[in-house]
Amino acid sequence: MEKSIRERVLEAICEVNDEIMENQDQDLLLNDIIDSFDIVAMMVELEDAFEIEIEAEDVTPDNFRTVDSIVEVVERVIKG
């Protein structure tokens, strides 16, 4: 069975920081799980994993604050 977008997003972002897996329901920035460097690295991983291009205006702290918000960004880019 094909993996869901959420599962694929988790795989990609956990390549950058594996602490995300145990903290999926947390505010990743507020709880110091990720920082701005992680956001850039996650963007690169997501672009590679999904063969997409995330626009600079989508690379904001709010869009990378939670796993759900990251999934929403990826879904929005995929749908165009």
Secondary structure, DSSP 8 states (H G I E B T S, - for coil): ----HHHHHHHHHHHH-THHHHTTTS-TTTTTS--HHHHHHHHHHHHHHHT----GGG--TGGGSSHHHHHHHHHHHHH-
